[in-house]
C-alpha cells in the first residue's frame, strides 16, 4: 500500500467518525437566579417559523422549561432558581449550550 492510499483511508475514517454539526440557536443567553434571559438576534425572526417551542434542558436531559419562542427582542424564561451547570437550549432542530456558574445558585438543597 502506498502513502497516497493510506492518506485516503485515514481521511475517510476521519469523516466517518465526525459528528453532524448542529446549528446554534440565533440568540445570546445570560442568567439570573430563576431566569434565563434570551436576547434574540435579528436573524431569528427572519429564519424562524411561526411560534416554535424553546426548550431548556439540564445536563441529565431533564426539561427545565418549555415555552413558545418570541424570536424578537428579549425573552425571560423561568427556570428553577437553584439551576447550575450546563444547559442545552433547543429551538426546533437547532441547539446551543450555556453554562450557569456554580456561584449563581448556592447549591444548598431545600
Biopython code that builds the backbone (N, CA, C, O; Angstrom):
import numpy as np
from Bio.PDB.StructureBuilder import StructureBuilder

atoms = [
    (1, "UNK", "N", (0.840, -1.168, 0.000)),
    (1, "UNK", "CA", (0.000, 0.000, 0.000)),
    (1, "UNK", "C", (0.895, 1.244, 0.000)),
    (1, "UNK", "O", (1.806, 1.367, 0.819)),
    (2, "UNK", "N", (0.628, 2.137, -0.906)),
    (2, "UNK", "CA", (1.461, 3.342, -0.928)),
    (2, "UNK", "C", (0.873, 4.421, -0.018)),
    (2, "UNK", "O", (-0.245, 4.293, 0.483)),
    (3, "UNK", "N", (1.636, 5.464, 0.178)),
    (3, "UNK", "CA", (1.273, 6.530, 1.110)),
    (3, "UNK", "C", (-0.012, 7.257, 0.698)),
    (3, "UNK", "O", (-0.787, 7.681, 1.556)),
    (4, "UNK", "N", (-0.236, 7.400, -0.582)),
    (4, "UNK", "CA", (-1.427, 8.089, -1.071)),
    (4, "UNK", "C", (-2.698, 7.340, -0.637)),
    (4, "UNK", "O", (-3.663, 7.969, -0.203)),
    (5, "UNK", "N", (-2.707, 6.025, -0.747)),
    (5, "UNK", "CA", (-3.859, 5.229, -0.331)),
    (5, "UNK", "C", (-4.060, 5.273, 1.186)),
    (5, "UNK", "O", (-5.194, 5.286, 1.664)),
    (6, "UNK", "N", (-2.971, 5.295, 1.933)),
    (6, "UNK", "CA", (-3.066, 5.369, 3.395)),
    (6, "UNK", "C", (-3.716, 6.694, 3.804)),
    (6, "UNK", "O", (-4.573, 6.717, 4.687)),
    (7, "UNK", "N", (-3.316, 7.779, 3.172)),
    (7, "UNK", "CA", (-3.883, 9.090, 3.486)),
    (7, "UNK", "C", (-5.375, 9.120, 3.158)),
    (7, "UNK", "O", (-6.162, 9.666, 3.930)),
    (8, "UNK", "N", (-5.771, 8.547, 2.032)),
    (8, "UNK", "CA", (-7.182, 8.497, 1.660)),
    (8, "UNK", "C", (-7.990, 7.704, 2.682)),
    (8, "UNK", "O", (-9.083, 8.117, 3.068)),
    (9, "UNK", "N", (-7.453, 6.566, 3.120)),
    (9, "UNK", "CA", (-8.154, 5.740, 4.097)),
    (9, "UNK", "C", (-8.313, 6.472, 5.427)),
    (9, "UNK", "O", (-9.366, 6.391, 6.059)),
    (10, "UNK", "N", (-7.280, 7.179, 5.849)),
    (10, "UNK", "CA", (-7.364, 7.938, 7.091)),
    (10, "UNK", "C", (-8.381, 9.074, 6.981)),
    (10, "UNK", "O", (-9.105, 9.360, 7.936)),
    (11, "UNK", "N", (-8.433, 9.713, 5.827)),
    (11, "UNK", "CA", (-9.398, 10.790, 5.618)),
    (11, "UNK", "C", (-10.829, 10.264, 5.672)),
    (11, "UNK", "O", (-11.691, 10.880, 6.299)),
    (12, "UNK", "N", (-11.087, 9.139, 5.026)),
    (12, "UNK", "CA", (-12.423, 8.536, 5.042)),
    (12, "UNK", "C", (-12.789, 8.105, 6.460)),
    (12, "UNK", "O", (-13.922, 8.311, 6.895)),
    (13, "UNK", "N", (-11.844, 7.512, 7.181)),
    (13, "UNK", "CA", (-12.101, 7.093, 8.554)),
    (13, "UNK", "C", (-12.406, 8.302, 9.435)),
    (13, "UNK", "O", (-13.264, 8.222, 10.313)),
    (14, "UNK", "N", (-11.724, 9.405, 9.215)),
    (14, "UNK", "CA", (-11.984, 10.629, 9.972)),
    (14, "UNK", "C", (-13.357, 11.189, 9.697)),
    (14, "UNK", "O", (-14.017, 11.680, 10.613)),
    (15, "UNK", "N", (-13.799, 11.128, 8.468)),
    (15, "UNK", "CA", (-15.130, 11.618, 8.113)),
    (15, "UNK", "C", (-16.230, 10.738, 8.702)),
    (15, "UNK", "O", (-17.307, 11.223, 9.049)),
    (16, "UNK", "N", (-15.949, 9.451, 8.810)),
    (16, "UNK", "CA", (-16.946, 8.537, 9.350)),
    (16, "UNK", "C", (-17.157, 8.763, 10.846)),
    (16, "UNK", "O", (-18.250, 8.509, 11.351)),
    (17, "UNK", "N", (-16.143, 9.232, 11.561)),
    (17, "UNK", "CA", (-16.274, 9.429, 12.996)),
    (17, "UNK", "C", (-16.703, 10.841, 13.352)),
    (17, "UNK", "O", (-17.064, 11.091, 14.502)),
    (18, "UNK", "N", (-16.675, 11.774, 12.404)),
    (18, "UNK", "CA", (-17.064, 13.151, 12.695)),
    (18, "UNK", "C", (-18.564, 13.230, 12.913)),
    (18, "UNK", "O", (-19.342, 12.672, 12.139)),
    (19, "UNK", "N", (-18.973, 13.934, 13.982)),
    (19, "UNK", "CA", (-20.392, 14.094, 14.263)),
    (19, "UNK", "C", (-21.016, 15.121, 13.348)),
    (19, "UNK", "O", (-20.326, 15.937, 12.738)),
    (20, "UNK", "N", (-22.323, 15.069, 13.262)),
    (20, "UNK", "CA", (-23.041, 16.049, 12.464)),
    (20, "UNK", "C", (-23.147, 17.326, 13.284)),
    (20, "UNK", "O", (-23.600, 17.298, 14.428)),
    (21, "UNK", "N", (-22.736, 18.429, 12.710)),
    (21, "UNK", "CA", (-22.778, 19.700, 13.429)),
    (21, "UNK", "C", (-24.213, 20.199, 13.512)),
    (21, "UNK", "O", (-24.961, 20.142, 12.536)),
    (22, "UNK", "N", (-24.589, 20.691, 14.693)),
    (22, "UNK", "CA", (-25.910, 21.266, 14.863)),
    (22, "UNK", "C", (-25.796, 22.776, 14.757)),
    (22, "UNK", "O", (-24.822, 23.366, 15.224)),
    (23, "UNK", "N", (-26.773, 23.388, 14.156)),
    (23, "UNK", "CA", (-26.799, 24.839, 14.082)),
    (23, "UNK", "C", (-27.116, 25.382, 15.468)),
    (23, "UNK", "O", (-27.811, 24.733, 16.250)),
    (24, "UNK", "N", (-26.615, 26.556, 15.768)),
    (24, "UNK", "CA", (-26.872, 27.123, 17.079)),
    (24, "UNK", "C", (-28.127, 27.987, 17.051)),
    (24, "UNK", "O", (-28.523, 28.508, 16.008)),
    (25, "UNK", "N", (-28.731, 28.123, 18.201)),
    (25, "UNK", "CA", (-29.926, 28.950, 18.353)),
    (25, "UNK", "C", (-29.513, 30.401, 18.125)),
    (25, "UNK", "O", (-28.525, 30.845, 18.710)),
    (26, "UNK", "N", (-30.238, 31.161, 17.292)),
    (26, "UNK", "CA", (-29.846, 32.542, 16.969)),
    (26, "UNK", "C", (-30.183, 33.519, 18.097)),
    (26, "UNK", "O", (-31.046, 34.384, 17.950)),
    (27, "UNK", "N", (-29.479, 33.363, 19.231)),
    (27, "UNK", "CA", (-29.726, 34.216, 20.389)),
    (27, "UNK", "C", (-28.504, 34.233, 21.286)),
    (27, "UNK", "O", (-27.647, 33.353, 21.209)),
    (28, "UNK", "N", (-28.434, 35.250, 22.141)),
    (28, "UNK", "CA", (-27.415, 35.338, 23.178)),
    (28, "UNK", "C", (-28.106, 35.071, 24.507)),
    (28, "UNK", "O", (-29.255, 35.465, 24.707)),
    (29, "UNK", "N", (-27.404, 34.398, 25.417)),
    (29, "UNK", "CA", (-28.007, 33.996, 26.679)),
    (29, "UNK", "C", (-27.279, 34.622, 27.850)),
    (29, "UNK", "O", (-26.073, 34.860, 27.790)),
    (30, "UNK", "N", (-28.015, 34.887, 28.909)),
    (30, "UNK", "CA", (-27.450, 35.261, 30.196)),
    (30, "UNK", "C", (-28.412, 34.727, 31.253)),
    (30, "UNK", "O", (-29.530, 34.326, 30.930)),
    (31, "UNK", "N", (-27.984, 34.722, 32.505)),
    (31, "UNK", "CA", (-28.827, 34.129, 33.537)),
    (31, "UNK", "C", (-28.799, 34.955, 34.808)),
    (31, "UNK", "O", (-27.815, 35.623, 35.127)),
    (32, "UNK", "N", (-29.894, 34.887, 35.508)),
    (32, "UNK", "CA", (-30.040, 35.401, 36.861)),
    (32, "UNK", "C", (-30.731, 34.281, 37.628)),
    (32, "UNK", "O", (-31.319, 33.397, 37.005)),
    (33, "UNK", "N", (-30.682, 34.288, 38.949)),
    (33, "UNK", "CA", (-31.342, 33.204, 39.677)),
    (33, "UNK", "C", (-32.821, 33.084, 39.293)),
    (33, "UNK", "O", (-33.602, 34.019, 39.471)),
    (34, "UNK", "N", (-33.182, 31.923, 38.767)),
    (34, "UNK", "CA", (-34.558, 31.655, 38.394)),
    (34, "UNK", "C", (-34.966, 32.085, 36.999)),
    (34, "UNK", "O", (-36.106, 31.859, 36.593)),
    (35, "UNK", "N", (-34.048, 32.707, 36.249)),
    (35, "UNK", "CA", (-34.408, 33.232, 34.924)),
    (35, "UNK", "C", (-33.258, 33.033, 33.942)),
    (35, "UNK", "O", (-32.103, 33.322, 34.254)),
    (36, "UNK", "N", (-33.588, 32.536, 32.755)),
    (36, "UNK", "CA", (-32.650, 32.518, 31.638)),
    (36, "UNK", "C", (-33.103, 33.626, 30.694)),
    (36, "UNK", "O", (-34.237, 33.616, 30.213)),
    (37, "UNK", "N", (-32.219, 34.577, 30.432)),
    (37, "UNK", "CA", (-32.547, 35.711, 29.570)),
    (37, "UNK", "C", (-32.068, 35.393, 28.162)),
    (37, "UNK", "O", (-30.889, 35.112, 27.944)),
    (38, "UNK", "N", (-32.993, 35.439, 27.210)),
    (38, "UNK", "CA", (-32.699, 35.133, 25.812)),
    (38, "UNK", "C", (-32.817, 36.418, 25.014)),
    (38, "UNK", "O", (-33.906, 36.981, 24.904)),
    (39, "UNK", "N", (-31.710, 36.890, 24.456)),
    (39, "UNK", "CA", (-31.698, 38.072, 23.590)),
    (39, "UNK", "C", (-31.667, 37.584, 22.149)),
    (39, "UNK", "O", (-30.625, 37.154, 21.654)),
    (40, "UNK", "N", (-32.805, 37.652, 21.482)),
    (40, "UNK", "CA", (-32.917, 37.126, 20.122)),
    (40, "UNK", "C", (-32.174, 38.013, 19.143)),
    (40, "UNK", "O", (-32.255, 39.240, 19.214)),
    (41, "UNK", "N", (-31.449, 37.387, 18.228)),
    (41, "UNK", "CA", (-30.779, 38.110, 17.146)),
    (41, "UNK", "C", (-31.784, 38.411, 16.048)),
    (41, "UNK", "O", (-32.817, 37.749, 15.953)),
    (42, "UNK", "N", (-31.489, 39.407, 15.214)),
    (42, "UNK", "CA", (-32.406, 39.811, 14.153)),
    (42, "UNK", "C", (-32.690, 38.675, 13.174)),
    (42, "UNK", "O", (-33.788, 38.587, 12.625)),
    (43, "UNK", "N", (-31.713, 37.813, 12.955)),
    (43, "UNK", "CA", (-31.897, 36.716, 12.002)),
    (43, "UNK", "C", (-32.900, 35.676, 12.489)),
    (43, "UNK", "O", (-33.415, 34.902, 11.682)),
    (44, "UNK", "N", (-33.188, 35.640, 13.777)),
    (44, "UNK", "CA", (-34.124, 34.650, 14.318)),
    (44, "UNK", "C", (-35.530, 34.858, 13.773)),
    (44, "UNK", "O", (-36.206, 33.895, 13.412)),
    (45, "UNK", "N", (-35.969, 36.100, 13.713)),
    (45, "UNK", "CA", (-37.327, 36.391, 13.225)),
    (45, "UNK", "C", (-37.446, 36.143, 11.733)),
    (45, "UNK", "O", (-38.506, 35.743, 11.252)),
    (46, "UNK", "N", (-36.379, 36.373, 11.004)),
    (46, "UNK", "CA", (-36.400, 36.179, 9.552)),
    (46, "UNK", "C", (-36.411, 34.697, 9.211)),
    (46, "UNK", "O", (-37.188, 34.255, 8.364)),
    (47, "UNK", "N", (-35.535, 33.917, 9.882)),
    (47, "UNK", "CA", (-35.381, 32.496, 9.577)),
    (47, "UNK", "C", (-36.403, 31.608, 10.268)),
    (47, "UNK", "O", (-36.648, 30.485, 9.825)),
    (48, "UNK", "N", (-36.998, 32.095, 11.342)),
    (48, "UNK", "CA", (-37.826, 31.233, 12.176)),
    (48, "UNK", "C", (-39.214, 30.993, 11.641)),
    (48, "UNK", "O", (-39.767, 31.782, 10.876)),
    (49, "UNK", "N", (-39.762, 29.857, 12.078)),
    (49, "UNK", "CA", (-41.147, 29.556, 11.741)),
    (49, "UNK", "C", (-42.040, 30.198, 12.800)),
    (49, "UNK", "O", (-41.550, 30.677, 13.823)),
    (50, "UNK", "N", (-43.319, 30.208, 12.559)),
    (50, "UNK", "CA", (-44.255, 30.848, 13.476)),
    (50, "UNK", "C", (-44.385, 30.049, 14.770)),
    (50, "UNK", "O", (-44.686, 28.855, 14.744)),
    (51, "UNK", "N", (-44.158, 30.710, 15.888)),
    (51, "UNK", "CA", (-44.418, 30.177, 17.220)),
    (51, "UNK", "C", (-43.717, 28.856, 17.546)),
    (51, "UNK", "O", (-44.388, 27.916, 17.975)),
    (52, "UNK", "N", (-42.406, 28.743, 17.364)),
    (52, "UNK", "CA", (-41.709, 27.492, 17.712)),
    (52, "UNK", "C", (-41.541, 27.357, 19.226)),
    (52, "UNK", "O", (-41.670, 28.337, 19.959)),
    (53, "UNK", "N", (-41.255, 26.147, 19.686)),
    (53, "UNK", "CA", (-41.037, 25.893, 21.110)),
    (53, "UNK", "C", (-39.548, 26.000, 21.435)),
    (53, "UNK", "O", (-38.700, 25.476, 20.713)),
    (54, "UNK", "N", (-39.254, 26.679, 22.522)),
    (54, "UNK", "CA", (-37.901, 26.800, 23.056)),
    (54, "UNK", "C", (-37.829, 25.900, 24.278)),
    (54, "UNK", "O", (-38.610, 26.058, 25.217)),
    (55, "UNK", "N", (-36.887, 24.946, 24.269)),
    (55, "UNK", "CA", (-36.735, 24.021, 25.391)),
    (55, "UNK", "C", (-35.399, 24.227, 26.063)),
    (55, "UNK", "O", (-34.379, 24.415, 25.399)),
    (56, "UNK", "N", (-35.406, 24.191, 27.390)),
    (56, "UNK", "CA", (-34.190, 24.304, 28.185)),
    (56, "UNK", "C", (-34.050, 23.005, 28.962)),
    (56, "UNK", "O", (-34.957, 22.612, 29.697)),
    (57, "UNK", "N", (-32.902, 22.334, 28.797)),
    (57, "UNK", "CA", (-32.638, 21.061, 29.481)),
    (57, "UNK", "C", (-31.366, 21.173, 30.308)),
    (57, "UNK", "O", (-30.453, 21.925, 29.969)),
    (58, "UNK", "N", (-31.320, 20.411, 31.400)),
    (58, "UNK", "CA", (-30.105, 20.386, 32.211)),
    (58, "UNK", "C", (-29.153, 19.308, 31.705)),
    (58, "UNK", "O", (-29.400, 18.693, 30.667)),
    (59, "UNK", "N", (-28.074, 19.082, 32.433)),
    (59, "UNK", "CA", (-27.042, 18.133, 31.991)),
    (59, "UNK", "C", (-27.562, 16.702, 31.867)),
    (59, "UNK", "O", (-27.075, 15.933, 31.039)),
    (60, "UNK", "N", (-28.539, 16.350, 32.680)),
    (60, "UNK", "CA", (-29.070, 14.984, 32.626)),
    (60, "UNK", "C", (-30.157, 14.824, 31.570)),
    (60, "UNK", "O", (-30.670, 13.722, 31.378)),
    (61, "UNK", "N", (-30.513, 15.906, 30.884)),
    (61, "UNK", "CA", (-31.514, 15.835, 29.826)),
    (61, "UNK", "C", (-32.927, 16.131, 30.280)),
    (61, "UNK", "O", (-33.861, 16.061, 29.481)),
    (62, "UNK", "N", (-33.102, 16.463, 31.557)),
    (62, "UNK", "CA", (-34.433, 16.795, 32.069)),
    (62, "UNK", "C", (-34.860, 18.168, 31.564)),
    (62, "UNK", "O", (-34.054, 19.097, 31.520)),
    (63, "UNK", "N", (-36.119, 18.292, 31.185)),
    (63, "UNK", "CA", (-36.643, 19.567, 30.694)),
    (63, "UNK", "C", (-36.894, 20.493, 31.874)),
    (63, "UNK", "O", (-37.674, 20.172, 32.770)),
    (64, "UNK", "N", (-36.223, 21.654, 31.870)),
    (64, "UNK", "CA", (-36.420, 22.657, 32.913)),
    (64, "UNK", "C", (-37.508, 23.647, 32.515)),
    (64, "UNK", "O", (-38.258, 24.135, 33.360)),
    (65, "UNK", "N", (-37.583, 23.937, 31.212)),
    (65, "UNK", "CA", (-38.586, 24.877, 30.714)),
    (65, "UNK", "C", (-38.892, 24.562, 29.260)),
    (65, "UNK", "O", (-38.019, 24.143, 28.501)),
    (66, "UNK", "N", (-40.146, 24.772, 28.888)),
    (66, "UNK", "CA", (-40.573, 24.617, 27.506)),
    (66, "UNK", "C", (-41.600, 25.718, 27.253)),
    (66, "UNK", "O", (-42.716, 25.679, 27.772)),
    (67, "UNK", "N", (-41.199, 26.706, 26.442)),
    (67, "UNK", "CA", (-42.043, 27.882, 26.197)),
    (67, "UNK", "C", (-42.075, 28.186, 24.708)),
    (67, "UNK", "O", (-41.212, 27.737, 23.954)),
    (68, "UNK", "N", (-43.072, 28.949, 24.292)),
    (68, "UNK", "CA", (-43.112, 29.425, 22.916)),
    (68, "UNK", "C", (-42.081, 30.534, 22.767)),
    (68, "UNK", "O", (-42.026, 31.445, 23.593)),
    (69, "UNK", "N", (-41.265, 30.466, 21.720)),
    (69, "UNK", "CA", (-40.207, 31.451, 21.495)),
    (69, "UNK", "C", (-40.783, 32.705, 20.845)),
    (69, "UNK", "O", (-41.604, 32.623, 19.932)),
    (70, "UNK", "N", (-40.342, 33.867, 21.328)),
    (70, "UNK", "CA", (-40.792, 35.139, 20.759)),
    (70, "UNK", "C", (-40.072, 35.460, 19.450)),
    (70, "UNK", "O", (-40.663, 36.063, 18.554)),
    (71, "UNK", "N", (-38.803, 35.063, 19.331)),
    (71, "UNK", "CA", (-37.941, 35.284, 18.165)),
    (71, "UNK", "C", (-37.613, 36.747, 17.904)),
    (71, "UNK", "O", (-37.046, 37.065, 16.859)),
    (72, "UNK", "N", (-37.948, 37.638, 18.812)),
    (72, "UNK", "CA", (-37.597, 39.054, 18.659)),
    (72, "UNK", "C", (-37.426, 39.667, 20.048)),
    (72, "UNK", "O", (-38.131, 39.303, 20.990)),
    (73, "UNK", "N", (-36.496, 40.590, 20.160)),
    (73, "UNK", "CA", (-36.291, 41.280, 21.428)),
    (73, "UNK", "C", (-35.682, 40.395, 22.492)),
    (73, "UNK", "O", (-34.871, 39.514, 22.208)),
    (74, "UNK", "N", (-36.092, 40.649, 23.732)),
    (74, "UNK", "CA", (-35.585, 39.910, 24.887)),
    (74, "UNK", "C", (-36.710, 39.090, 25.485)),
    (74, "UNK", "O", (-37.825, 39.579, 25.664)),
    (75, "UNK", "N", (-36.408, 37.838, 25.791)),
    (75, "UNK", "CA", (-37.397, 36.935, 26.374)),
    (75, "UNK", "C", (-36.852, 36.383, 27.681)),
    (75, "UNK", "O", (-35.695, 35.967, 27.745)),
    (76, "UNK", "N", (-37.671, 36.376, 28.716)),
    (76, "UNK", "CA", (-37.306, 35.816, 30.014)),
    (76, "UNK", "C", (-37.926, 34.432, 30.128)),
    (76, "UNK", "O", (-39.141, 34.277, 30.007)),
    (77, "UNK", "N", (-37.085, 33.420, 30.362)),
    (77, "UNK", "CA", (-37.559, 32.045, 30.509)),
    (77, "UNK", "C", (-37.346, 31.638, 31.958)),
    (77, "UNK", "O", (-36.219, 31.637, 32.452)),
    (78, "UNK", "N", (-38.430, 31.294, 32.632)),
    (78, "UNK", "CA", (-38.353, 30.924, 34.043)),
    (78, "UNK", "C", (-37.779, 29.514, 34.171)),
    (78, "UNK", "O", (-38.270, 28.573, 33.546)),
    (79, "UNK", "N", (-36.730, 29.381, 34.991)),
    (79, "UNK", "CA", (-36.108, 28.087, 35.286)),
    (79, "UNK", "C", (-36.018, 27.961, 36.806)),
    (79, "UNK", "O", (-36.163, 28.965, 37.504)),
    (80, "UNK", "N", (-35.784, 26.760, 37.343)),
    (80, "UNK", "CA", (-35.636, 26.623, 38.795)),
    (80, "UNK", "C", (-34.535, 27.546, 39.329)),
    (80, "UNK", "O", (-33.488, 27.703, 38.701)),
    (81, "UNK", "N", (-34.781, 28.147, 40.482)),
    (81, "UNK", "CA", (-33.863, 29.172, 41.000)),
    (81, "UNK", "C", (-32.484, 28.642, 41.346)),
    (81, "UNK", "O", (-31.526, 29.415, 41.364)),
    (82, "UNK", "N", (-32.351, 27.368, 41.617)),
    (82, "UNK", "CA", (-31.043, 26.809, 42.001)),
    (82, "UNK", "C", (-30.348, 26.101, 40.846)),
    (82, "UNK", "O", (-29.454, 25.287, 41.076)),
    (83, "UNK", "N", (-30.736, 26.391, 39.617)),
    (83, "UNK", "CA", (-30.137, 25.744, 38.453)),
    (83, "UNK", "C", (-28.669, 26.126, 38.324)),
    (83, "UNK", "O", (-28.316, 27.303, 38.404)),
    (84, "UNK", "N", (-27.815, 25.124, 38.123)),
    (84, "UNK", "CA", (-26.382, 25.326, 37.954)),
    (84, "UNK", "C", (-25.871, 24.379, 36.885)),
    (84, "UNK", "O", (-26.537, 23.400, 36.548)),
    (85, "UNK", "N", (-24.687, 24.666, 36.348)),
    (85, "UNK", "CA", (-24.046, 23.766, 35.398)),
    (85, "UNK", "C", (-24.405, 24.066, 33.958)),
    (85, "UNK", "O", (-24.774, 25.189, 33.617)),
    (86, "UNK", "N", (-24.293, 23.055, 33.121)),
    (86, "UNK", "CA", (-24.509, 23.211, 31.679)),
    (86, "UNK", "C", (-25.974, 23.015, 31.308)),
    (86, "UNK", "O", (-26.618, 22.056, 31.734)),
    (87, "UNK", "N", (-26.485, 23.943, 30.508)),
    (87, "UNK", "CA", (-27.841, 23.850, 29.987)),
    (87, "UNK", "C", (-27.772, 23.695, 28.482)),
    (87, "UNK", "O", (-26.847, 24.195, 27.842)),
    (88, "UNK", "N", (-28.748, 23.005, 27.917)),
    (88, "UNK", "CA", (-28.896, 22.912, 26.471)),
    (88, "UNK", "C", (-30.197, 23.611, 26.106)),
    (88, "UNK", "O", (-31.269, 23.264, 26.602)),
    (89, "UNK", "N", (-30.082, 24.600, 25.233)),
    (89, "UNK", "CA", (-31.246, 25.357, 24.786)),
    (89, "UNK", "C", (-31.535, 24.928, 23.356)),
    (89, "UNK", "O", (-30.670, 25.034, 22.486)),
    (90, "UNK", "N", (-32.765, 24.436, 23.105)),
    (90, "UNK", "CA", (-33.123, 23.919, 21.789)),
    (90, "UNK", "C", (-34.289, 24.706, 21.206)),
    (90, "UNK", "O", (-35.233, 25.074, 21.905)),
    (91, "UNK", "N", (-34.191, 24.952, 19.903)),
    (91, "UNK", "CA", (-35.250, 25.612, 19.147)),
    (91, "UNK", "C", (-35.403, 24.829, 17.855)),
    (91, "UNK", "O", (-34.609, 24.994, 16.929)),
    (92, "UNK", "N", (-36.418, 23.980, 17.788)),
    (92, "UNK", "CA", (-36.574, 23.114, 16.616)),
    (92, "UNK", "C", (-35.409, 22.148, 16.538)),
    (92, "UNK", "O", (-35.156, 21.403, 17.485)),
    (93, "UNK", "N", (-34.692, 22.151, 15.413)),
    (93, "UNK", "CA", (-33.543, 21.256, 15.262)),
    (93, "UNK", "C", (-32.228, 21.958, 15.566)),
    (93, "UNK", "O", (-31.162, 21.398, 15.314)),
    (94, "UNK", "N", (-32.283, 23.184, 16.109)),
    (94, "UNK", "CA", (-31.079, 23.924, 16.488)),
    (94, "UNK", "C", (-30.892, 23.818, 17.987)),
    (94, "UNK", "O", (-31.862, 23.750, 18.742)),
    (95, "UNK", "N", (-29.635, 23.805, 18.417)),
    (95, "UNK", "CA", (-29.379, 23.741, 19.847)),
    (95, "UNK", "C", (-28.097, 24.473, 20.200)),
    (95, "UNK", "O", (-27.160, 24.529, 19.404)),
    (96, "UNK", "N", (-28.066, 25.036, 21.404)),
    (96, "UNK", "CA", (-26.907, 25.756, 21.922)),
    (96, "UNK", "C", (-26.693, 25.346, 23.371)),
    (96, "UNK", "O", (-27.621, 24.911, 24.053)),
    (97, "UNK", "N", (-25.463, 25.491, 23.827)),
    (97, "UNK", "CA", (-25.145, 25.213, 25.226)),
    (97, "UNK", "C", (-24.882, 26.514, 25.955)),
    (97, "UNK", "O", (-24.358, 27.470, 25.383)),
    (98, "UNK", "N", (-25.251, 26.537, 27.218)),
    (98, "UNK", "CA", (-24.972, 27.690, 28.075)),
    (98, "UNK", "C", (-24.614, 27.163, 29.448)),
    (98, "UNK", "O", (-25.266, 26.253, 29.961)),
    (99, "UNK", "N", (-23.580, 27.732, 30.044)),
    (99, "UNK", "CA", (-23.121, 27.291, 31.363)),
    (99, "UNK", "C", (-23.501, 28.323, 32.407)),
    (99, "UNK", "O", (-23.140, 29.495, 32.299)),
    (100, "UNK", "N", (-24.231, 27.878, 33.416)),
    (100, "UNK", "CA", (-24.544, 28.738, 34.556)),
    (100, "UNK", "C", (-23.505, 28.451, 35.630)),
    (100, "UNK", "O", (-23.381, 27.311, 36.078)),
    (101, "UNK", "N", (-22.754, 29.472, 36.051)),
    (101, "UNK", "CA", (-21.703, 29.250, 37.044)),
    (101, "UNK", "C", (-22.275, 28.718, 38.358)),
    (101, "UNK", "O", (-23.422, 29.002, 38.705)),
    (102, "UNK", "N", (-21.476, 27.955, 39.077)),
    (102, "UNK", "CA", (-21.926, 27.368, 40.329)),
    (102, "UNK", "C", (-22.138, 28.412, 41.406)),
    (102, "UNK", "O", (-22.851, 28.144, 42.373)),
    (103, "UNK", "N", (-21.548, 29.596, 41.280)),
    (103, "UNK", "CA", (-21.736, 30.654, 42.271)),
    (103, "UNK", "C", (-23.077, 31.351, 42.167)),
    (103, "UNK", "O", (-23.489, 32.034, 43.104)),
    (104, "UNK", "N", (-23.770, 31.192, 41.038)),
    (104, "UNK", "CA", (-25.040, 31.885, 40.841)),
    (104, "UNK", "C", (-26.137, 31.277, 41.717)),
    (104, "UNK", "O", (-26.870, 32.008, 42.383)),
    (105, "UNK", "N", (-26.255, 29.963, 41.721)),
    (105, "UNK", "CA", (-27.126, 29.266, 42.677)),
    (105, "UNK", "C", (-26.221, 28.772, 43.774)),
    (105, "UNK", "O", (-25.103, 28.348, 43.483)),
    (106, "UNK", "N", (-26.647, 28.804, 45.032)),
    (106, "UNK", "CA", (-25.698, 28.479, 46.095)),
    (106, "UNK", "C", (-25.521, 26.989, 46.315)),
    (106, "UNK", "O", (-24.662, 26.601, 47.107)),
    (107, "UNK", "N", (-26.297, 26.124, 45.645)),
    (107, "UNK", "CA", (-26.068, 24.694, 45.711)),
    (107, "UNK", "C", (-26.652, 23.989, 46.918)),
    (107, "UNK", "O", (-26.553, 22.766, 47.018)),
    (108, "UNK", "N", (-27.260, 24.729, 47.843)),
    (108, "UNK", "CA", (-27.857, 24.089, 49.009)),
    (108, "UNK", "C", (-29.174, 23.420, 48.620)),
    (108, "UNK", "O", (-29.943, 23.949, 47.818)),
    (109, "UNK", "N", (-29.412, 22.271, 49.193)),
    (109, "UNK", "CA", (-30.679, 21.581, 48.962)),
    (109, "UNK", "C", (-31.738, 22.197, 49.876)),
    (109, "UNK", "O", (-31.449, 22.608, 51.000)),
    (110, "UNK", "N", (-32.938, 22.248, 49.381)),
    (110, "UNK", "CA", (-34.038, 22.788, 50.210)),
    (110, "UNK", "C", (-34.626, 21.711, 51.064)),
    (110, "UNK", "O", (-35.558, 21.967, 51.826)),
]
sb = StructureBuilder()
sb.init_structure("model")
sb.init_model(0)
sb.init_chain("A")
sb.init_seg("    ")
for serial, (resi, resn, name, xyz) in enumerate(atoms, 1):
    if name == "N":
        sb.init_residue(resn, " ", resi, " ")
    sb.init_atom(name, np.array(xyz, "f"), 0.0, 1.0, " ", f" {name:<3s}", serial, name[0])
structure = sb.get_structure()
